Amino acid sequence: STTTLTTPQNQVESLMHELADEAGLDLNMELPQGQTGSLASTMASTEQDELSQRLSKLRDQVE
Amino acid sequence: LTMSAKTNASKGRDSCEVIKNYHKQAFEYISKALRIDEDDSEKGEAVQWYKKGIAELEKGIAVEITVQGDQYERAKRLQDKMVTNLTMAKDRLVLLVCNHNT
């Protein structure tokens, strides 16, 4: 959206850190190696599922 | 989300990354094809994107998975889904090409 584009990056970042502090999170914390890999795999699988759904929808349409 | 391969990645991890990268490329191409196809606009253009996507899916499916355990299962599942979409995309391509020529 336009709001995102016009909001200065540093303002966004400081707000994120503020919120993270309140929630007691560390934004610099990274997920363990294995976990990021599994997250990416899950995302990829979901994306493939999406393609399957759209392809089967087209297939089922009466030509 | 960064999916760049880490330099310290083992050989096994690489095969998973390679599959994921082919998936990413295939997803991009076939999504483009679908957008055109679903829109009922110029089908000839969709054909080109389907072909590109199919080529990427085939490359991803051909990658030998060199990891074991959970990582193997995840990579295998992804490849299985790519096989399904390869078949479906090919079927769709045949249909479009035949309709296009008649």
Backbone of each chain as nested JSON, in Angstrom:
{
  "chains": [
    {"id": "A", "residues": [
      {"number": 1, "name": "SER", "atoms": {"N": [0.838, -1.201, 0.0], "CA": [0.0, 0.0, 0.0], "C": [0.868, 1.243, 0.0]}},
      {"number": 2, "name": "THR", "atoms": {"N": [0.282, 2.394, -0.25], "CA": [1.043, 3.635, -0.327], "C": [1.627, 4.019, 1.03]}},
      {"number": 3, "name": "THR", "atoms": {"N": [0.922, 3.655, 2.086], "CA": [1.392, 3.981, 3.434], "C": [2.761, 3.357, 3.677]}},
      {"number": 4, "name": "THR", "atoms": {"N": [2.884, 2.116, 3.273], "CA": [4.132, 1.396, 3.473], "C": [5.269, 2.077, 2.707]}},
      {"number": 5, "name": "LEU", "atoms": {"N": [4.946, 2.527, 1.508], "CA": [5.963, 3.125, 0.662], "C": [6.433, 4.472, 1.177]}},
      {"number": 6, "name": "THR", "atoms": {"N": [5.528, 5.22, 1.783], "CA": [5.891, 6.573, 2.191], "C": [6.384, 6.66, 3.625]}},
      {"number": 7, "name": "THR", "atoms": {"N": [6.225, 5.575, 4.389], "CA": [6.698, 5.599, 5.768], "C": [8.205, 5.349, 5.787]}},
      {"number": 8, "name": "PRO", "atoms": {"N": [8.963, 6.27, 6.393], "CA": [10.415, 6.079, 6.423], "C": [10.803, 4.768, 7.091]}},
      {"number": 9, "name": "GLN", "atoms": {"N": [11.811, 4.133, 6.516], "CA": [12.274, 2.831, 6.996], "C": [12.642, 2.857, 8.476]}},
      {"number": 10, "name": "ASN", "atoms": {"N": [13.33, 3.92, 8.905], "CA": [13.774, 3.954, 10.307], "C": [12.61, 4.038, 11.292]}},
      {"number": 11, "name": "GLN", "atoms": {"N": [11.53, 4.708, 10.838], "CA": [10.345, 4.78, 11.696], "C": [9.714, 3.417, 11.875]}},
      {"number": 12, "name": "VAL", "atoms": {"N": [9.656, 2.694, 10.768], "CA": [9.088, 1.345, 10.805], "C": [9.92, 0.477, 11.738]}},
      {"number": 13, "name": "GLU", "atoms": {"N": [11.239, 0.573, 11.576], "CA": [12.128, -0.251, 12.387], "C": [12.029, 0.066, 13.879]}},
      {"number": 14, "name": "SER", "atoms": {"N": [11.991, 1.361, 14.182], "CA": [11.931, 1.717, 15.603], "C": [10.608, 1.263, 16.214]}},
      {"number": 15, "name": "LEU", "atoms": {"N": [9.55, 1.33, 15.425], "CA": [8.256, 0.863, 15.915], "C": [8.272, -0.645, 16.142]}},
      {"number": 16, "name": "MET", "atoms": {"N": [8.923, -1.357, 15.213], "CA": [9.01, -2.809, 15.358], "C": [9.783, -3.196, 16.613]}},
      {"number": 17, "name": "HIS", "atoms": {"N": [10.881, -2.432, 16.861], "CA": [11.683, -2.726, 18.048], "C": [10.915, -2.415, 19.324]}},
      {"number": 18, "name": "GLU", "atoms": {"N": [10.141, -1.329, 19.277], "CA": [9.319, -0.949, 20.418], "C": [8.341, -2.067, 20.752]}},
      {"number": 19, "name": "LEU", "atoms": {"N": [7.656, -2.541, 19.716], "CA": [6.672, -3.609, 19.894], "C": [7.345, -4.883, 20.379]}},
      {"number": 20, "name": "ALA", "atoms": {"N": [8.506, -5.164, 19.819], "CA": [9.226, -6.375, 20.191], "C": [9.666, -6.317, 21.652]}},
      {"number": 21, "name": "ASP", "atoms": {"N": [10.117, -5.122, 22.072], "CA": [10.53, -4.94, 23.469], "C": [9.373, -5.219, 24.41]}},
      {"number": 22, "name": "GLU", "atoms": {"N": [8.215, -4.669, 24.041], "CA": [7.033, -4.885, 24.872], "C": [6.694, -6.363, 24.987]}},
      {"number": 23, "name": "ALA", "atoms": {"N": [6.859, -7.049, 23.869], "CA": [6.525, -8.476, 23.857], "C": [7.677, -9.34, 24.358]}},
      {"number": 24, "name": "GLY", "atoms": {"N": [8.813, -8.7, 24.65], "CA": [9.967, -9.427, 25.154], "C": [10.627, -10.301, 24.106]}},
      {"number": 25, "name": "LEU", "atoms": {"N": [10.607, -9.831, 22.859], "CA": [11.225, -10.608, 21.783], "C": [12.538, -9.983, 21.355]}},
      {"number": 26, "name": "ASP", "atoms": {"N": [13.393, -10.808, 20.826], "CA": [14.637, -10.31, 20.263], "C": [14.556, -10.439, 18.751]}},
      {"number": 27, "name": "LEU", "atoms": {"N": [14.502, -9.29, 18.092], "CA": [14.323, -9.3, 16.635], "C": [15.533, -9.859, 15.894]}},
      {"number": 28, "name": "ASN", "atoms": {"N": [16.681, -9.792, 16.547], "CA": [17.901, -10.275, 15.884], "C": [18.088, -11.783, 16.03]}},
      {"number": 29, "name": "MET", "atoms": {"N": [17.213, -12.351, 16.852], "CA": [17.312, -13.787, 17.081], "C": [16.976, -14.523, 15.784]}},
      {"number": 30, "name": "GLU", "atoms": {"N": [17.779, -15.483, 15.456], "CA": [17.522, -16.251, 14.24], "C": [17.048, -17.65, 14.578]}},
      {"number": 31, "name": "LEU", "atoms": {"N": [16.278, -18.193, 13.679], "CA": [15.819, -19.562, 13.866], "C": [16.992, -20.504, 13.615]}},
      {"number": 32, "name": "PRO", "atoms": {"N": [17.006, -21.636, 14.318], "CA": [18.076, -22.599, 14.075], "C": [18.069, -23.036, 12.608]}},
      {"number": 33, "name": "GLN", "atoms": {"N": [19.236, -23.405, 12.144], "CA": [19.452, -23.779, 10.741], "C": [18.402, -24.748, 10.204]}},
      {"number": 34, "name": "GLY", "atoms": {"N": [18.192, -25.849, 10.929], "CA": [17.255, -26.867, 10.472], "C": [15.849, -26.326, 10.339]}},
      {"number": 35, "name": "GLN", "atoms": {"N": [15.507, -25.44, 11.255], "CA": [14.148, -24.923, 11.273], "C": [13.852, -24.007, 10.086]}},
      {"number": 36, "name": "THR", "atoms": {"N": [14.839, -23.183, 9.702], "CA": [14.6, -22.309, 8.55], "C": [14.436, -23.159, 7.303]}},
      {"number": 37, "name": "GLY", "atoms": {"N": [15.208, -24.237, 7.231], "CA": [15.098, -25.138, 6.088], "C": [13.721, -25.758, 6.015]}},
      {"number": 38, "name": "SER", "atoms": {"N": [13.209, -26.176, 7.149], "CA": [11.906, -26.828, 7.17], "C": [10.8, -25.815, 6.874]}},
      {"number": 39, "name": "LEU", "atoms": {"N": [10.989, -24.585, 7.339], "CA": [10.006, -23.535, 7.038], "C": [9.943, -23.283, 5.547]}},
      {"number": 40, "name": "ALA", "atoms": {"N": [11.112, -23.211, 4.908], "CA": [11.169, -22.968, 3.474], "C": [10.536, -24.127, 2.711]}},
      {"number": 41, "name": "SER", "atoms": {"N": [10.761, -25.348, 3.188], "CA": [10.173, -26.523, 2.544], "C": [8.662, -26.501, 2.651]}},
      {"number": 42, "name": "THR", "atoms": {"N": [8.179, -26.14, 3.842], "CA": [6.741, -26.081, 4.05], "C": [6.124, -25.046, 3.124]}},
      {"number": 43, "name": "MET", "atoms": {"N": [6.802, -23.915, 3.004], "CA": [6.297, -22.856, 2.146], "C": [6.27, -23.338, 0.692]}},
      {"number": 44, "name": "ALA", "atoms": {"N": [7.336, -24.004, 0.281], "CA": [7.417, -24.509, -1.087], "C": [6.299, -25.514, -1.35]}},
      {"number": 45, "name": "SER", "atoms": {"N": [6.055, -26.404, -0.382], "CA": [4.99, -27.395, -0.521], "C": [3.63, -26.719, -0.67]}},
      {"number": 46, "name": "THR", "atoms": {"N": [3.426, -25.692, 0.136], "CA": [2.158, -24.959, 0.079], "C": [1.979, -24.303, -1.279]}},
      {"number": 47, "name": "GLU", "atoms": {"N": [3.075, -23.784, -1.8], "CA": [3.006, -23.139, -3.109], "C": [2.697, -24.15, -4.212]}},
      {"number": 48, "name": "GLN", "atoms": {"N": [3.283, -25.344, -4.094], "CA": [2.979, -26.388, -5.077], "C": [1.508, -26.79, -4.98]}},
      {"number": 49, "name": "ASP", "atoms": {"N": [0.999, -26.861, -3.749], "CA": [-0.42, -27.188, -3.559], "C": [-1.305, -26.149, -4.238]}},
      {"number": 50, "name": "GLU", "atoms": {"N": [-0.88, -24.91, -4.119], "CA": [-1.657, -23.824, -4.719], "C": [-1.733, -24.01, -6.238]}},
      {"number": 51, "name": "LEU", "atoms": {"N": [-0.596, -24.36, -6.833], "CA": [-0.572, -24.595, -8.281], "C": [-1.505, -25.746, -8.651]}},
      {"number": 52, "name": "SER", "atoms": {"N": [-1.47, -26.82, -7.844], "CA": [-2.329, -27.981, -8.11], "C": [-3.795, -27.581, -8.111]}},
      {"number": 53, "name": "GLN", "atoms": {"N": [-4.154, -26.782, -7.115], "CA": [-5.553, -26.361, -7.004], "C": [-5.982, -25.547, -8.214]}},
      {"number": 54, "name": "ARG", "atoms": {"N": [-5.122, -24.621, -8.608], "CA": [-5.489, -23.755, -9.737], "C": [-5.514, -24.54, -11.04]}},
      {"number": 55, "name": "LEU", "atoms": {"N": [-4.584, -25.482, -11.182], "CA": [-4.545, -26.297, -12.399], "C": [-5.771, -27.208, -12.49]}},
      {"number": 56, "name": "SER", "atoms": {"N": [-6.17, -27.789, -11.346], "CA": [-7.318, -28.696, -11.398], "C": [-8.611, -27.92, -11.625]}},
      {"number": 57, "name": "LYS", "atoms": {"N": [-8.642, -26.694, -11.16], "CA": [-9.81, -25.848, -11.383], "C": [-9.991, -25.586, -12.885]}},
      {"number": 58, "name": "LEU", "atoms": {"N": [-8.877, -25.3, -13.536], "CA": [-8.923, -25.055, -14.982], "C": [-9.323, -26.329, -15.733]}},
      {"number": 59, "name": "ARG", "atoms": {"N": [-8.79, -27.459, -15.24], "CA": [-9.061, -28.745, -15.882], "C": [-10.558, -29.075, -15.815]}},
      {"number": 60, "name": "ASP", "atoms": {"N": [-11.158, -28.71, -14.664], "CA": [-12.567, -29.049, -14.455], "C": [-13.533, -28.113, -15.164]}},
      {"number": 61, "name": "GLN", "atoms": {"N": [-12.995, -27.017, -15.677], "CA": [-13.86, -26.092, -16.413], "C": [-14.295, -26.735, -17.718]}},
      {"number": 62, "name": "VAL", "atoms": {"N": [-15.548, -26.491, -18.069], "CA": [-16.046, -27.017, -19.336], "C": [-15.525, -26.135, -20.459]}},
      {"number": 63, "name": "GLU", "atoms": {"N": [-14.804, -26.773, -21.353], "CA": [-14.233, -26.002, -22.472], "C": [-15.286, -25.708, -23.517]}}
    ]},
    {"id": "B", "residues": [
      {"number": 1, "name": "LEU", "atoms": {"N": [12.267, -12.944, 3.417], "CA": [12.759, -14.311, 3.64], "C": [13.911, -14.611, 2.676]}},
      {"number": 2, "name": "THR", "atoms": {"N": [15.084, -14.868, 3.223], "CA": [16.212, -15.169, 2.355], "C": [16.375, -16.676, 2.219]}},
      {"number": 3, "name": "MET", "atoms": {"N": [16.54, -17.108, 0.978], "CA": [16.713, -18.529, 0.753], "C": [18.073, -18.822, 0.137]}},
      {"number": 4, "name": "SER", "atoms": {"N": [18.972, -17.844, 0.256], "CA": [20.289, -18.019, -0.322], "C": [21.022, -19.137, 0.408]}},
      {"number": 5, "name": "ALA", "atoms": {"N": [21.72, -19.925, -0.357], "CA": [22.423, -21.061, 0.229], "C": [23.557, -20.567, 1.119]}},
      {"number": 6, "name": "LYS", "atoms": {"N": [23.68, -21.171, 2.271], "CA": [24.761, -20.807, 3.181], "C": [26.059, -21.435, 2.671]}},
      {"number": 7, "name": "THR", "atoms": {"N": [27.134, -20.686, 2.883], "CA": [28.41, -21.16, 2.348], "C": [28.892, -22.412, 3.067]}},
      {"number": 8, "name": "ASN", "atoms": {"N": [28.491, -22.553, 4.323], "CA": [28.947, -23.723, 5.081], "C": [28.021, -24.932, 4.904]}},
      {"number": 9, "name": "ALA", "atoms": {"N": [27.132, -24.816, 3.927], "CA": [26.174, -25.897, 3.726], "C": [26.871, -27.185, 3.311]}},
      {"number": 10, "name": "SER", "atoms": {"N": [26.36, -28.268, 3.841], "CA": [26.923, -29.562, 3.465], "C": [26.407, -29.94, 2.087]}},
      {"number": 11, "name": "LYS", "atoms": {"N": [26.988, -30.977, 1.504], "CA": [26.576, -31.404, 0.177], "C": [25.111, -31.841, 0.193]}},
      {"number": 12, "name": "GLY", "atoms": {"N": [24.741, -32.521, 1.262], "CA": [23.368, -33.002, 1.389], "C": [22.367, -31.875, 1.41]}},
      {"number": 13, "name": "ARG", "atoms": {"N": [22.677, -30.862, 2.15], "CA": [21.798, -29.724, 2.254], "C": [21.652, -29.039, 0.902]}},
      {"number": 14, "name": "ASP", "atoms": {"N": [22.695, -29.077, 0.131], "CA": [22.665, -28.472, -1.192], "C": [21.567, -29.044, -2.079]}},
      {"number": 15, "name": "SER", "atoms": {"N": [21.394, -30.367, -2.04], "CA": [20.388, -30.97, -2.917], "C": [18.994, -30.454, -2.576]}},
      {"number": 16, "name": "CYS", "atoms": {"N": [18.755, -30.206, -1.285], "CA": [17.465, -29.643, -0.874], "C": [17.311, -28.219, -1.397]}},
      {"number": 17, "name": "GLU", "atoms": {"N": [18.393, -27.469, -1.305], "CA": [18.362, -26.086, -1.787], "C": [18.122, -26.042, -3.288]}},
      {"number": 18, "name": "VAL", "atoms": {"N": [18.77, -26.957, -3.994], "CA": [18.643, -26.996, -5.456], "C": [17.189, -27.281, -5.846]}},
      {"number": 19, "name": "ILE", "atoms": {"N": [16.592, -28.255, -5.166], "CA": [15.189, -28.589, -5.454], "C": [14.3, -27.373, -5.177]}},
      {"number": 20, "name": "LYS", "atoms": {"N": [14.561, -26.728, -4.041], "CA": [13.742, -25.575, -3.658], "C": [13.898, -24.43, -4.669]}},
      {"number": 21, "name": "ASN", "atoms": {"N": [15.104, -24.282, -5.179], "CA": [15.318, -23.218, -6.155], "C": [14.58, -23.503, -7.464]}},
      {"number": 22, "name": "TYR", "atoms": {"N": [14.587, -24.764, -7.876], "CA": [13.822, -25.118, -9.082], "C": [12.326, -24.923, -8.834]}},
      {"number": 23, "name": "HIS", "atoms": {"N": [11.905, -25.302, -7.629], "CA": [10.499, -25.104, -7.273], "C": [10.129, -23.633, -7.408]}},
      {"number": 24, "name": "LYS", "atoms": {"N": [11.0, -22.786, -6.861], "CA": [10.751, -21.349, -6.837], "C": [10.572, -20.802, -8.253]}},
      {"number": 25, "name": "GLN", "atoms": {"N": [11.476, -21.232, -9.135], "CA": [11.433, -20.779, -10.521], "C": [10.182, -21.311, -11.225]}},
      {"number": 26, "name": "ALA", "atoms": {"N": [9.9, -22.598, -10.999], "CA": [8.715, -23.22, -11.611], "C": [7.441, -22.544, -11.122]}},
      {"number": 27, "name": "PHE", "atoms": {"N": [7.418, -22.26, -9.827], "CA": [6.24, -21.613, -9.23], "C": [5.991, -20.259, -9.879]}},
      {"number": 28, "name": "GLU", "atoms": {"N": [7.063, -19.525, -10.079], "CA": [6.959, -18.2, -10.679], "C": [6.398, -18.292, -12.098]}},
      {"number": 29, "name": "TYR", "atoms": {"N": [6.963, -19.196, -12.896], "CA": [6.537, -19.334, -14.295], "C": [5.096, -19.833, -14.405]}},
      {"number": 30, "name": "ILE", "atoms": {"N": [4.77, -20.868, -13.642], "CA": [3.436, -21.455, -13.774], "C": [2.374, -20.512, -13.198]}},
      {"number": 31, "name": "SER", "atoms": {"N": [2.741, -19.758, -12.17], "CA": [1.811, -18.746, -11.649], "C": [1.488, -17.729, -12.734]}},
      {"number": 32, "name": "LYS", "atoms": {"N": [2.509, -17.333, -13.468], "CA": [2.31, -16.373, -14.565], "C": [1.392, -16.976, -15.622]}},
      {"number": 33, "name": "ALA", "atoms": {"N": [1.673, -18.227, -15.97], "CA": [0.853, -18.926, -16.967], "C": [-0.6, -18.993, -16.503]}},
      {"number": 34, "name": "LEU", "atoms": {"N": [-0.791, -19.329, -15.225], "CA": [-2.138, -19.468, -14.676], "C": [-2.891, -18.15, -14.688]}},
      {"number": 35, "name": "ARG", "atoms": {"N": [-2.184, -17.083, -14.35], "CA": [-2.835, -15.767, -14.331], "C": [-3.388, -15.428, -15.71]}},
      {"number": 36, "name": "ILE", "atoms": {"N": [-2.606, -15.716, -16.736], "CA": [-3.038, -15.429, -18.114], "C": [-4.159, -16.394, -18.505]}},
      {"number": 37, "name": "ASP", "atoms": {"N": [-3.95, -17.672, -18.186], "CA": [-4.897, -18.72, -18.545], "C": [-6.259, -18.485, -17.882]}},
      {"number": 38, "name": "GLU", "atoms": {"N": [-6.238, -18.164, -16.592], "CA": [-7.476, -17.948, -15.845], "C": [-8.212, -16.713, -16.337]}},
      {"number": 39, "name": "ASP", "atoms": {"N": [-7.452, -15.762, -16.826], "CA": [-8.005, -14.505, -17.312], "C": [-8.694, -14.656, -18.66]}},
      {"number": 40, "name": "ASP", "atoms": {"N": [-8.462, -15.793, -19.28], "CA": [-9.036, -16.058, -20.59], "C": [-8.505, -15.082, -21.637]}},
      {"number": 41, "name": "SER", "atoms": {"N": [-7.348, -14.523, -21.379], "CA": [-6.756, -13.624, -22.367], "C": [-5.915, -14.439, -23.353]}},
      {"number": 42, "name": "GLU", "atoms": {"N": [-4.86, -13.865, -23.849], "CA": [-4.032, -14.508, -24.877], "C": [-3.418, -15.829, -24.394]}},
      {"number": 43, "name": "LYS", "atoms": {"N": [-4.025, -16.926, -24.814], "CA": [-3.59, -18.253, -24.351], "C": [-2.196, -18.616, -24.869]}},
      {"number": 44, "name": "GLY", "atoms": {"N": [-1.853, -18.057, -26.0], "CA": [-0.545, -18.363, -26.572], "C": [0.582, -17.949, -25.651]}},
      {"number": 45, "name": "GLU", "atoms": {"N": [0.344, -16.877, -24.927], "CA": [1.363, -16.389, -23.988], "C": [1.45, -17.32, -22.78]}},
      {"number": 46, "name": "ALA", "atoms": {"N": [0.302, -17.827, -22.358], "CA": [0.269, -18.762, -21.235], "C": [1.069, -20.016, -21.593]}},
      {"number": 47, "name": "VAL", "atoms": {"N": [0.95, -20.444, -22.836], "CA": [1.667, -21.64, -23.307], "C": [3.17, -21.494, -23.068]}},
      {"number": 48, "name": "GLN", "atoms": {"N": [3.701, -20.325, -23.382], "CA": [5.14, -20.097, -23.203], "C": [5.562, -20.224, -21.736]}},
      {"number": 49, "name": "TRP", "atoms": {"N": [4.746, -19.662, -20.836], "CA": [5.087, -19.729, -19.404], "C": [4.915, -21.145, -18.864]}},
      {"number": 50, "name": "TYR", "atoms": {"N": [3.907, -21.843, -19.348], "CA": [3.739, -23.24, -18.925], "C": [4.982, -24.04, -19.316]}},
      {"number": 51, "name": "LYS", "atoms": {"N": [5.448, -23.828, -20.546], "CA": [6.623, -24.57, -21.029], "C": [7.843, -24.307, -20.154]}},
      {"number": 52, "name": "LYS", "atoms": {"N": [8.047, -23.038, -19.815], "CA": [9.185, -22.685, -18.947], "C": [9.034, -23.344, -17.58]}},
      {"number": 53, "name": "GLY", "atoms": {"N": [7.838, -23.281, -17.021], "CA": [7.574, -23.868, -15.71], "C": [7.779, -25.365, -15.713]}},
      {"number": 54, "name": "ILE", "atoms": {"N": [7.313, -26.017, -16.769], "CA": [7.452, -27.468, -16.906], "C": [8.933, -27.861, -16.931]}},
      {"number": 55, "name": "ALA", "atoms": {"N": [9.738, -27.084, -17.651], "CA": [11.173, -27.368, -17.729], "C": [11.814, -27.294, -16.341]}},
      {"number": 56, "name": "GLU", "atoms": {"N": [11.412, -26.301, -15.531], "CA": [11.971, -26.153, -14.183], "C": [11.517, -27.296, -13.279]}},
      {"number": 57, "name": "LEU", "atoms": {"N": [10.248, -27.688, -13.416], "CA": [9.734, -28.799, -12.608], "C": [10.521, -30.07, -12.922]}},
      {"number": 58, "name": "GLU", "atoms": {"N": [10.764, -30.297, -14.2], "CA": [11.505, -31.499, -14.6], "C": [12.911, -31.516, -14.012]}},
      {"number": 59, "name": "LYS", "atoms": {"N": [13.549, -30.345, -13.987], "CA": [14.905, -30.259, -13.409], "C": [14.861, -30.539, -11.909]}},
      {"number": 60, "name": "GLY", "atoms": {"N": [13.854, -29.992, -11.248], "CA": [13.733, -30.18, -9.796], "C": [13.453, -31.622, -9.419]}},
      {"number": 61, "name": "ILE", "atoms": {"N": [12.65, -32.283, -10.242], "CA": [12.293, -33.684, -9.98], "C": [13.496, -34.598, -10.2]}},
      {"number": 62, "name": "ALA", "atoms": {"N": [14.353, -34.209, -11.137], "CA": [15.521, -35.034, -11.483], "C": [16.636, -34.974, -10.438]}},
      {"number": 63, "name": "VAL", "atoms": {"N": [16.562, -33.995, -9.522], "CA": [17.622, -33.858, -8.518], "C": [17.59, -35.044, -7.552]}},
      {"number": 64, "name": "GLU", "atoms": {"N": [18.759, -35.646, -7.349], "CA": [18.853, -36.764, -6.418], "C": [18.966, -36.226, -4.996]}},
      {"number": 65, "name": "ILE", "atoms": {"N": [18.114, -36.687, -4.124], "CA": [18.13, -36.207, -2.739], "C": [19.226, -36.938, -1.97]}},
      {"number": 66, "name": "THR", "atoms": {"N": [20.17, -36.159, -1.446], "CA": [21.326, -36.779, -0.79], "C": [21.297, -36.681, 0.728]}},
      {"number": 67, "name": "VAL", "atoms": {"N": [20.152, -36.25, 1.271], "CA": [20.047, -36.179, 2.731], "C": [19.162, -37.317, 3.214]}},
      {"number": 68, "name": "GLN", "atoms": {"N": [19.155, -37.483, 4.547], "CA": [18.335, -38.551, 5.103], "C": [17.4, -38.009, 6.172]}},
      {"number": 69, "name": "GLY", "atoms": {"N": [16.531, -38.867, 6.652], "CA": [15.649, -38.5, 7.753], "C": [14.585, -37.505, 7.362]}},
      {"number": 70, "name": "ASP", "atoms": {"N": [14.3, -36.575, 8.278], "CA": [13.254, -35.582, 8.074], "C": [13.481, -34.762, 6.817]}},
      {"number": 71, "name": "GLN", "atoms": {"N": [14.752, -34.399, 6.61], "CA": [15.067, -33.574, 5.445], "C": [14.752, -34.304, 4.156]}},
      {"number": 72, "name": "TYR", "atoms": {"N": [15.019, -35.63, 4.158], "CA": [14.712, -36.429, 2.979], "C": [13.211, -36.435, 2.746]}},
      {"number": 73, "name": "GLU", "atoms": {"N": [12.465, -36.668, 3.811], "CA": [11.002, -36.731, 3.706], "C": [10.433, -35.438, 3.137]}},
      {"number": 74, "name": "ARG", "atoms": {"N": [10.946, -34.322, 3.647], "CA": [10.432, -33.025, 3.186], "C": [10.752, -32.788, 1.712]}},
      {"number": 75, "name": "ALA", "atoms": {"N": [11.99, -33.101, 1.345], "CA": [12.407, -32.894, -0.038], "C": [11.625, -33.82, -0.97]}},
      {"number": 76, "name": "LYS", "atoms": {"N": [11.403, -35.045, -0.508], "CA": [10.674, -36.032, -1.308], "C": [9.224, -35.578, -1.508]}},
      {"number": 77, "name": "ARG", "atoms": {"N": [8.633, -35.087, -0.435], "CA": [7.247, -34.605, -0.522], "C": [7.136, -33.48, -1.539]}},
      {"number": 78, "name": "LEU", "atoms": {"N": [8.116, -32.588, -1.483], "CA": [8.106, -31.465, -2.419], "C": [8.228, -31.971, -3.859]}},
      {"number": 79, "name": "GLN", "atoms": {"N": [9.133, -32.935, -4.054], "CA": [9.299, -33.491, -5.402], "C": [8.027, -34.191, -5.875]}},
      {"number": 80, "name": "ASP", "atoms": {"N": [7.364, -34.899, -4.971], "CA": [6.113, -35.583, -5.342], "C": [5.063, -34.589, -5.821]}},
      {"number": 81, "name": "LYS", "atoms": {"N": [5.013, -33.472, -5.112], "CA": [4.049, -32.439, -5.504], "C": [4.417, -31.83, -6.852]}},
      {"number": 82, "name": "MET", "atoms": {"N": [5.715, -31.73, -7.076], "CA": [6.175, -31.203, -8.362], "C": [5.814, -32.17, -9.495]}},
      {"number": 83, "name": "VAL", "atoms": {"N": [5.857, -33.472, -9.22], "CA": [5.475, -34.479, -10.223], "C": [3.995, -34.309, -10.572]}},
      {"number": 84, "name": "THR", "atoms": {"N": [3.166, -34.145, -9.542], "CA": [1.73, -33.943, -9.756], "C": [1.493, -32.731, -10.647]}},
      {"number": 85, "name": "ASN", "atoms": {"N": [2.176, -31.646, -10.311], "CA": [1.972, -30.415, -11.081], "C": [2.564, -30.506, -12.481]}},
      {"number": 86, "name": "LEU", "atoms": {"N": [3.601, -31.299, -12.619], "CA": [4.186, -31.498, -13.943], "C": [3.155, -32.159, -14.857]}},
      {"number": 87, "name": "THR", "atoms": {"N": [2.52, -33.22, -14.342], "CA": [1.495, -33.927, -15.117], "C": [0.345, -32.985, -15.464]}},
      {"number": 88, "name": "MET", "atoms": {"N": [-0.111, -32.248, -14.475], "CA": [-1.257, -31.363, -14.697], "C": [-0.924, -30.221, -15.661]}},
      {"number": 89, "name": "ALA", "atoms": {"N": [0.267, -29.672, -15.521], "CA": [0.674, -28.565, -16.394], "C": [0.831, -29.058, -17.828]}},
      {"number": 90, "name": "LYS", "atoms": {"N": [1.354, -30.294, -17.981], "CA": [1.517, -30.863, -19.324], "C": [0.155, -31.094, -19.973]}},
      {"number": 91, "name": "ASP", "atoms": {"N": [-0.783, -31.635, -19.188], "CA": [-2.136, -31.865, -19.698], "C": [-2.759, -30.548, -20.168]}},
      {"number": 92, "name": "ARG", "atoms": {"N": [-2.571, -29.535, -19.34], "CA": [-3.141, -28.23, -19.662], "C": [-2.496, -27.663, -20.943]}},
      {"number": 93, "name": "LEU", "atoms": {"N": [-1.208, -27.874, -21.034], "CA": [-0.452, -27.378, -22.192], "C": [-0.967, -28.03, -23.486]}},
      {"number": 94, "name": "VAL", "atoms": {"N": [-1.156, -29.342, -23.444], "CA": [-1.657, -30.081, -24.615], "C": [-3.013, -29.515, -25.036]}},
      {"number": 95, "name": "LEU", "atoms": {"N": [-3.86, -29.332, -24.052], "CA": [-5.206, -28.81, -24.31], "C": [-5.149, -27.427, -24.959]}},
      {"number": 96, "name": "LEU", "atoms": {"N": [-4.317, -26.568, -24.409], "CA": [-4.209, -25.201, -24.93], "C": [-3.654, -25.188, -26.346]}},
      {"number": 97, "name": "VAL", "atoms": {"N": [-2.621, -25.999, -26.562], "CA": [-1.981, -26.033, -27.877], "C": [-2.968, -26.554, -28.931]}},
      {"number": 98, "name": "CYS", "atoms": {"N": [-3.725, -27.587, -28.581], "CA": [-4.698, -28.153, -29.514], "C": [-5.808, -27.153, -29.828]}},
      {"number": 99, "name": "ASN", "atoms": {"N": [-6.308, -26.484, -28.796], "CA": [-7.373, -25.496, -29.007], "C": [-6.878, -24.314, -29.819]}},
      {"number": 100, "name": "HIS", "atoms": {"N": [-5.624, -23.993, -29.571], "CA": [-5.02, -22.833, -30.213], "C": [-4.897, -23.037, -31.72]}},
      {"number": 101, "name": "ASN", "atoms": {"N": [-4.599, -24.283, -32.096], "CA": [-4.336, -24.576, -33.507], "C": [-5.595, -24.825, -34.323]}},
      {"number": 102, "name": "THR", "atoms": {"N": [-6.707, -25.056, -33.638], "CA": [-7.924, -25.364, -34.39], "C": [-8.849, -24.17, -34.48]}}
    ]}
  ]
}
